[in-house]
Amino acid sequence: MSLRGYSYRLVKANKAANSKHIGVKLGKHCIANDITVIEIAKMFDVSRMTIYNWFVGATMPHKMAVEQIEKLIK
């Protein structure tokens, strides 16, 4: 795992976050599969900061995004 641009702090925060949160699940998937925050932000048409917040469970993706995330991580 190369952690393409993922800081140790973000990886640690993602691991510590509630793994039932769909955004945290997305973060784990992206970190494990070397998918960049920029790629995900473009995919969901949101800012990078929004993706970081999802990854650590600070905010919840909207319903349409949740459906897309579930498809992506399966």
MOPAC internal coordinates of N, CA, C and O (Angstrom, degrees):
PM7 1SCF
backbone

  N    0.0000 0     0.00 0     0.00 0    0    0    0
  C    1.4446 1     0.00 0     0.00 0    1    0    0
  C    1.5199 1   108.24 1     0.00 0    2    1    0
  O    1.2310 1   120.09 1   -58.66 1    3    2    1
  N    1.3047 1   117.43 1   121.34 1    3    2    1
  C    1.4557 1   120.44 1  -176.91 1    5    3    2
  C    1.5221 1   113.58 1   -93.18 1    6    5    3
  O    1.2310 1   119.87 1   165.67 1    7    6    5
  N    1.3211 1   117.85 1   -14.33 1    7    6    5
  C    1.4668 1   123.22 1  -179.61 1    9    7    6
  C    1.5267 1   112.66 1    57.10 1   10    9    7
  O    1.2310 1   120.02 1  -140.40 1   11   10    9
  N    1.2975 1   117.56 1    39.60 1   11   10    9
  C    1.4653 1   125.39 1  -177.71 1   13   11   10
  C    1.5283 1   113.79 1   -31.34 1   14   13   11
  O    1.2310 1   120.27 1   -97.57 1   15   14   13
  N    1.2865 1   117.09 1    82.43 1   15   14   13
  C    1.4497 1   120.02 1   176.15 1   17   15   14
  C    1.5174 1   114.61 1    86.63 1   18   17   15
  O    1.2310 1   119.27 1   177.31 1   19   18   17
  N    1.3138 1   119.00 1    -2.69 1   19   18   17
  C    1.4537 1   119.85 1   178.84 1   21   19   18
  C    1.5202 1   109.23 1   -80.65 1   22   21   19
  O    1.2310 1   121.18 1   -53.85 1   23   22   21
  N    1.3091 1   115.36 1   126.15 1   23   22   21
  C    1.4567 1   119.34 1   179.83 1   25   23   22
  C    1.5292 1   109.74 1   -75.30 1   26   25   23
  O    1.2310 1   121.61 1   -23.91 1   27   26   25
  N    1.2987 1   114.53 1   156.09 1   27   26   25
  C    1.4604 1   120.41 1   176.18 1   29   27   26
  C    1.5293 1   109.45 1   -57.51 1   30   29   27
  O    1.2310 1   120.85 1   140.65 1   31   30   29
  N    1.3238 1   115.98 1   -39.35 1   31   30   29
  C    1.4657 1   121.19 1  -178.88 1   33   31   30
  C    1.5315 1   111.60 1   -61.88 1   34   33   31
  O    1.2310 1   120.25 1   136.90 1   35   34   33
  N    1.3290 1   117.12 1   -43.10 1   35   34   33
  C    1.4595 1   120.54 1   179.37 1   37   35   34
  C    1.5254 1   110.76 1   -67.25 1   38   37   35
  O    1.2310 1   120.22 1   135.79 1   39   38   37
  N    1.3134 1   117.18 1   -44.21 1   39   38   37
  C    1.4690 1   120.78 1   179.73 1   41   39   38
  C    1.5299 1   109.47 1   -60.78 1   42   41   39
  O    1.2310 1   120.66 1   136.32 1   43   42   41
  N    1.3113 1   116.34 1   -43.68 1   43   42   41
  C    1.4680 1   120.98 1   179.69 1   45   43   42
  C    1.5389 1   110.73 1   -64.25 1   46   45   43
  O    1.2310 1   120.17 1   137.04 1   47   46   45
  N    1.3351 1   117.28 1   -42.96 1   47   46   45
  C    1.4685 1   121.21 1   179.20 1   49   47   46
  C    1.5276 1   110.95 1   -65.39 1   50   49   47
  O    1.2310 1   120.29 1   142.18 1   51   50   49
  N    1.3113 1   117.04 1   -37.82 1   51   50   49
  C    1.4605 1   121.20 1   178.04 1   53   51   50
  C    1.5239 1   110.44 1   -65.27 1   54   53   51
  O    1.2310 1   120.44 1   137.08 1   55   54   53
  N    1.3161 1   116.77 1   -42.92 1   55   54   53
  C    1.4668 1   120.64 1   179.12 1   57   55   54
  C    1.5288 1   111.65 1   -64.62 1   58   57   55
  O    1.2310 1   120.39 1   145.92 1   59   58   57
  N    1.3313 1   116.86 1   -34.08 1   59   58   57
  C    1.4584 1   121.78 1  -177.78 1   61   59   58
  C    1.5288 1   112.99 1   -81.37 1   62   61   59
  O    1.2310 1   120.13 1   162.61 1   63   62   61
  N    1.3285 1   117.36 1   -17.39 1   63   62   61
  C    1.4621 1   122.16 1  -176.05 1   65   63   62
  C    1.5271 1   110.97 1   -75.04 1   66   65   63
  O    1.2310 1   121.13 1   -17.22 1   67   66   65
  N    1.3280 1   115.45 1   162.78 1   67   66   65
  C    1.4596 1   122.63 1   179.52 1   69   67   66
  C    1.5248 1   109.90 1   -66.06 1   70   69   67
  O    1.2310 1   120.32 1   -68.18 1   71   70   69
  N    1.3135 1   117.00 1   111.82 1   71   70   69
  C    1.4631 1   120.93 1  -174.58 1   73   71   70
  C    1.5293 1   113.39 1   -74.04 1   74   73   71
  O    1.2310 1   119.76 1   179.50 1   75   74   73
  N    1.3207 1   118.06 1    -0.50 1   75   74   73
  C    1.4665 1   120.82 1   173.25 1   77   75   74
  C    1.5263 1   110.99 1   -82.24 1   78   77   75
  O    1.2310 1   120.24 1   162.01 1   79   78   77
  N    1.3120 1   117.15 1   -17.99 1   79   78   77
  C    1.4604 1   123.70 1   179.96 1   81   79   78
  C    1.5313 1   108.61 1   -71.67 1   82   81   79
  O    1.2310 1   119.77 1   -52.21 1   83   82   81
  N    1.3236 1   118.04 1   127.79 1   83   82   81
  C    1.4636 1   121.60 1  -175.39 1   85   83   82
  C    1.5369 1   111.78 1   -62.09 1   86   85   83
  O    1.2310 1   119.89 1   146.04 1   87   86   85
  N    1.3169 1   117.81 1   -33.96 1   87   86   85
  C    1.4571 1   120.32 1   178.17 1   89   87   86
  C    1.5216 1   112.06 1   -67.55 1   90   89   87
  O    1.2310 1   120.77 1   143.61 1   91   90   89
  N    1.3202 1   116.13 1   -36.39 1   91   90   89
  C    1.4648 1   121.44 1   176.95 1   93   91   90
  C    1.5297 1   109.50 1   -67.40 1   94   93   91
  O    1.2310 1   120.61 1   139.17 1   95   94   93
  N    1.3305 1   116.44 1   -40.83 1   95   94   93
  C    1.4663 1   120.46 1   176.06 1   97   95   94
  C    1.5227 1   110.25 1   -60.12 1   98   97   95
  O    1.2310 1   120.96 1   137.46 1   99   98   97
  N    1.3264 1   115.77 1   -42.54 1   99   98   97
  C    1.4686 1   120.38 1   177.42 1  101   99   98
  C    1.5234 1   109.84 1   -60.67 1  102  101   99
  O    1.2310 1   120.22 1   135.66 1  103  102  101
  N    1.3179 1   117.18 1   -44.34 1  103  102  101
  C    1.4632 1   121.24 1   178.83 1  105  103  102
  C    1.5179 1   112.05 1   -59.06 1  106  105  103
  O    1.2310 1   120.53 1   134.39 1  107  106  105
  N    1.3244 1   116.59 1   -45.61 1  107  106  105
  C    1.4705 1   120.66 1   178.74 1  109  107  106
  C    1.5245 1   110.33 1   -60.89 1  110  109  107
  O    1.2310 1   120.74 1   137.54 1  111  110  109
  N    1.3284 1   116.19 1   -42.46 1  111  110  109
  C    1.4619 1   121.31 1   179.28 1  113  111  110
  C    1.5316 1   110.80 1   -62.82 1  114  113  111
  O    1.2310 1   120.50 1   133.39 1  115  114  113
  N    1.3175 1   116.64 1   -46.61 1  115  114  113
  C    1.4657 1   120.78 1  -178.31 1  117  115  114
  C    1.5205 1   111.87 1   -66.09 1  118  117  115
  O    1.2310 1   120.19 1   137.90 1  119  118  117
  N    1.3129 1   117.24 1   -42.10 1  119  118  117
  C    1.4626 1   121.05 1   178.71 1  121  119  118
  C    1.5227 1   109.96 1   -63.19 1  122  121  119
  O    1.2310 1   120.48 1   134.31 1  123  122  121
  N    1.3219 1   116.69 1   -45.69 1  123  122  121
  C    1.4619 1   120.91 1  -178.08 1  125  123  122
  C    1.5230 1   113.09 1   -66.91 1  126  125  123
  O    1.2310 1   120.66 1   151.13 1  127  126  125
  N    1.3409 1   116.35 1   -28.87 1  127  126  125
  C    1.4636 1   120.69 1  -175.20 1  129  127  126
  C    1.5247 1   113.61 1  -109.11 1  130  129  127
  O    1.2310 1   120.38 1  -165.87 1  131  130  129
  N    1.3230 1   116.88 1    14.13 1  131  130  129
  C    1.4684 1   122.02 1   177.95 1  133  131  130
  C    1.5289 1   113.31 1    53.72 1  134  133  131
  O    1.2310 1   120.80 1  -136.55 1  135  134  133
  N    1.3213 1   116.07 1    43.45 1  135  134  133
  C    1.4615 1   121.39 1   175.53 1  137  135  134
  C    1.5209 1   106.81 1   -98.39 1  138  137  135
  O    1.2310 1   120.43 1   -56.12 1  139  138  137
  N    1.3195 1   116.79 1   123.88 1  139  138  137
  C    1.4615 1   120.17 1  -173.99 1  141  139  138
  C    1.5310 1   112.58 1   -75.59 1  142  141  139
  O    1.2310 1   121.51 1   -23.56 1  143  142  141
  N    1.3115 1   114.71 1   156.44 1  143  142  141
  C    1.4598 1   121.82 1   176.11 1  145  143  142
  C    1.5308 1   109.65 1   -61.17 1  146  145  143
  O    1.2310 1   120.56 1   141.95 1  147  146  145
  N    1.3134 1   116.53 1   -38.05 1  147  146  145
  C    1.4657 1   120.13 1   179.42 1  149  147  146
  C    1.5272 1   110.48 1   -61.17 1  150  149  147
  O    1.2310 1   119.99 1   136.17 1  151  150  149
  N    1.3230 1   117.63 1   -43.83 1  151  150  149
  C    1.4668 1   120.97 1   178.88 1  153  151  150
  C    1.5234 1   111.16 1   -60.23 1  154  153  151
  O    1.2310 1   120.56 1   135.28 1  155  154  153
  N    1.3211 1   116.53 1   -44.72 1  155  154  153
  C    1.4666 1   121.06 1  -178.66 1  157  155  154
  C    1.5249 1   110.64 1   -68.73 1  158  157  155
  O    1.2310 1   120.23 1   138.74 1  159  158  157
  N    1.3213 1   117.16 1   -41.26 1  159  158  157
  C    1.4681 1   120.57 1   178.61 1  161  159  158
  C    1.5293 1   110.97 1   -59.98 1  162  161  159
  O    1.2310 1   120.52 1   137.81 1  163  162  161
  N    1.3159 1   116.60 1   -42.19 1  163  162  161
  C    1.4693 1   120.21 1   177.57 1  165  163  162
  C    1.5228 1   110.79 1   -65.70 1  166  165  163
  O    1.2310 1   120.57 1   138.89 1  167  166  165
  N    1.3201 1   116.52 1   -41.11 1  167  166  165
  C    1.4604 1   121.61 1  -178.94 1  169  167  166
  C    1.5239 1   111.72 1   -59.82 1  170  169  167
  O    1.2310 1   120.80 1   139.96 1  171  170  169
  N    1.3424 1   116.08 1   -40.04 1  171  170  169
  C    1.4634 1   120.98 1  -177.29 1  173  171  170
  C    1.5252 1   113.29 1  -100.13 1  174  173  171
  O    1.2310 1   120.47 1  -178.39 1  175  174  173
  N    1.3299 1   116.71 1     1.61 1  175  174  173
  C    1.4628 1   122.86 1   179.08 1  177  175  174
  C    1.5310 1   111.91 1    54.23 1  178  177  175
  O    1.2310 1   121.84 1  -131.13 1  179  178  177
  N    1.3363 1   114.08 1    48.87 1  179  178  177
  C    1.4612 1   121.44 1   176.79 1  181  179  178
  C    1.5298 1   108.17 1  -132.35 1  182  181  179
  O    1.2310 1   120.46 1    -7.36 1  183  182  181
  N    1.3126 1   116.73 1   172.64 1  183  182  181
  C    1.4659 1   120.61 1   179.91 1  185  183  182
  C    1.5267 1   111.18 1   -77.35 1  186  185  183
  O    1.2310 1   121.45 1   -18.12 1  187  186  185
  N    1.3184 1   114.82 1   161.88 1  187  186  185
  C    1.4651 1   119.88 1   175.26 1  189  187  186
  C    1.5223 1   110.75 1   -61.70 1  190  189  187
  O    1.2310 1   120.34 1   142.39 1  191  190  189
  N    1.3260 1   116.96 1   -37.61 1  191  190  189
  C    1.4659 1   120.69 1   179.53 1  193  191  190
  C    1.5270 1   110.97 1   -62.01 1  194  193  191
  O    1.2310 1   120.47 1   142.54 1  195  194  193
  N    1.3144 1   116.71 1   -37.46 1  195  194  193
  C    1.4657 1   120.51 1   176.42 1  197  195  194
  C    1.5185 1   110.31 1   -60.81 1  198  197  195
  O    1.2310 1   120.36 1   136.16 1  199  198  197
  N    1.3179 1   116.93 1   -43.84 1  199  198  197
  C    1.4678 1   121.14 1   179.23 1  201  199  198
  C    1.5255 1   110.22 1   -63.66 1  202  201  199
  O    1.2310 1   120.16 1   135.54 1  203  202  201
  N    1.3278 1   117.30 1   -44.46 1  203  202  201
  C    1.4619 1   119.53 1   177.61 1  205  203  202
  C    1.5279 1   110.49 1   -58.70 1  206  205  203
  O    1.2310 1   120.27 1   138.50 1  207  206  205
  N    1.3259 1   117.10 1   -41.50 1  207  206  205
  C    1.4654 1   120.49 1   178.54 1  209  207  206
  C    1.5191 1   111.76 1   -64.00 1  210  209  207
  O    1.2310 1   120.22 1   141.27 1  211  210  209
  N    1.3250 1   117.18 1   -38.73 1  211  210  209
  C    1.4695 1   120.16 1   175.63 1  213  211  210
  C    1.5185 1   110.18 1   -62.94 1  214  213  211
  O    1.2310 1   120.51 1   135.23 1  215  214  213
  N    1.3313 1   116.64 1   -44.77 1  215  214  213
  C    1.4715 1   121.88 1  -176.31 1  217  215  214
  C    1.5269 1   112.69 1   -59.34 1  218  217  215
  O    1.2310 1   119.88 1   147.92 1  219  218  217
  N    1.3215 1   117.84 1   -32.08 1  219  218  217
  C    1.4674 1   120.59 1  -178.29 1  221  219  218
  C    1.5307 1   112.53 1  -102.94 1  222  221  219
  O    1.2310 1   120.38 1  -175.29 1  223  222  221
  N    1.3292 1   116.88 1     4.71 1  223  222  221
  C    1.4552 1   121.13 1   177.27 1  225  223  222
  C    1.5069 1   115.42 1    77.54 1  226  225  223
  O    1.2310 1   120.06 1  -163.80 1  227  226  225
  N    1.3362 1   117.50 1    16.20 1  227  226  225
  C    1.4677 1   120.92 1  -179.05 1  229  227  226
  C    1.5234 1   111.54 1   -74.78 1  230  229  227
  O    1.2310 1   120.07 1   148.16 1  231  230  229
  N    1.3333 1   117.47 1   -31.84 1  231  230  229
  C    1.4585 1   121.98 1   177.52 1  233  231  230
  C    1.5254 1   108.81 1  -137.20 1  234  233  231
  O    1.2310 1   121.42 1   -18.73 1  235  234  233
  N    1.3240 1   114.88 1   161.27 1  235  234  233
  C    1.4565 1   121.54 1  -178.12 1  237  235  234
  C    1.5315 1   109.57 1  -108.14 1  238  237  235
  O    1.2310 1   119.92 1   -46.74 1  239  238  237
  N    1.3242 1   117.76 1   133.26 1  239  238  237
  C    1.4676 1   119.90 1   175.99 1  241  239  238
  C    1.5289 1   110.81 1   -63.36 1  242  241  239
  O    1.2310 1   120.79 1   -27.91 1  243  242  241
  N    1.3301 1   116.09 1   152.09 1  243  242  241
  C    1.4624 1   119.44 1   177.42 1  245  243  242
  C    1.5250 1   109.93 1   -69.77 1  246  245  243
  O    1.2310 1   120.82 1   -14.53 1  247  246  245
  N    1.3286 1   116.04 1   165.47 1  247  246  245
  C    1.4659 1   121.90 1  -171.48 1  249  247  246
  C    1.5314 1   113.35 1   -54.93 1  250  249  247
  O    1.2310 1   119.57 1   135.07 1  251  250  249
  N    1.3295 1   118.43 1   -44.93 1  251  250  249
  C    1.4583 1   120.64 1  -179.39 1  253  251  250
  C    1.5300 1   110.96 1   -62.64 1  254  253  251
  O    1.2310 1   120.73 1   141.00 1  255  254  253
  N    1.3171 1   116.20 1   -39.00 1  255  254  253
  C    1.4634 1   119.87 1   178.50 1  257  255  254
  C    1.5220 1   110.86 1   -66.76 1  258  257  255
  O    1.2310 1   120.36 1   142.55 1  259  258  257
  N    1.3235 1   116.92 1   -37.45 1  259  258  257
  C    1.4636 1   120.74 1  -179.71 1  261  259  258
  C    1.5328 1   109.94 1   -59.50 1  262  261  259
  O    1.2310 1   120.56 1   136.96 1  263  262  261
  N    1.3112 1   116.53 1   -43.04 1  263  262  261
  C    1.4628 1   120.52 1   178.71 1  265  263  262
  C    1.5235 1   111.48 1   -61.96 1  266  265  263
  O    1.2310 1   120.36 1   137.14 1  267  266  265
  N    1.3292 1   116.93 1   -42.86 1  267  266  265
  C    1.4695 1   121.44 1   178.53 1  269  267  266
  C    1.5256 1   110.82 1   -66.50 1  270  269  267
  O    1.2310 1   120.60 1   139.45 1  271  270  269
  N    1.3252 1   116.46 1   -40.55 1  271  270  269
  C    1.4672 1   121.11 1  -179.77 1  273  271  270
  C    1.5239 1   109.97 1   -62.38 1  274  273  271
  O    1.2310 1   120.56 1   135.55 1  275  274  273
  N    1.3184 1   116.54 1   -44.45 1  275  274  273
  C    1.4618 1   119.99 1  -179.80 1  277  275  274
  C    1.5306 1   110.85 1   -59.36 1  278  277  275
  O    1.2310 1   120.13 1   139.49 1  279  278  277
  N    1.3230 1   117.35 1   -40.51 1  279  278  277
  C    1.4678 1   120.93 1   177.42 1  281  279  278
  C    1.5277 1   110.51 1   -66.00 1  282  281  279
  O    1.2310 1   120.53 1   138.90 1  283  282  281
  N    1.3172 1   116.60 1   -41.10 1  283  282  281
  C    1.4624 1   121.59 1  -176.96 1  285  283  282
  C    1.5303 1   112.39 1   -65.36 1  286  285  283
  O    1.2310 1   119.98 1   138.74 1  287  286  285
  N    1.3071 1   117.64 1   -41.26 1  287  286  285
  C    1.4585 1   120.02 1  -173.10 1  289  287  286
  C    1.5245 1   113.23 1   -85.81 1  290  289  287
  O    1.2310 1   119.93 1   174.65 1  291  290  289
  N    1.3193 1   117.74 1    -5.35 1  291  290  289
  C    1.4822 1   119.89 1   178.45 1  293  291  290
  C    1.4902 1   110.89 1   -85.62 1  294  293  291
  O    1.2310 1   120.10 1   180.00 1  295  294  293

